[in-house]
Amino acid sequence: MENIKQAFIWLLFVAGQLLLAQNLVLFNKAFCFIYLGFILLLPLGISRINLMLVGFFTGLIIDIFYNSLGTHMAATTLLAFLRPLWINAITPRGGYENVSAPALKNLGLSWFLAYSLPLMAFHLLTIFFIEAGGFHMFIFVLMKALASTLLTAFVLVLLQYLFYSKGRYS
């Protein structure tokens, strides 16, 4: 039953990206990538292999519709690889009690931002540097990634406040 629920949530995030967020661009600099929310909000207990497969498949679907030749697939697979490492780096020594997913409702706004912002920034830097074909537009890509990270984080926090069940929000 949990797998069916996760598949439905994946479908919502991908459809939201393709139908709505693809057109959400601010000043031609900030792009919204809400499909990252699915990878970021997956349960903590998911195996690294399954996480990377989900990242690979999600990026592949986004690439098919964006016609971006593997850019999102590479960046999302890298995000899925880095996610457990980052969670381990920011987890307190005693771990988390009764936390199934790294969502805003479980751990609060400040923890969610500390968890998600670096991962989103790294993902978006990867995408934009691949698109740029190197580091020759370093400042432009950096600003584009920063603006896109902030926009994506804002939308993901907003979505969690609107649609996730009520819990601990701080």
Beta strands, then each sheet from edge to edge (+ up, - down):
strand 1: 25-26
strand 2: 30-31
sheet 1: 1+ 2-
end
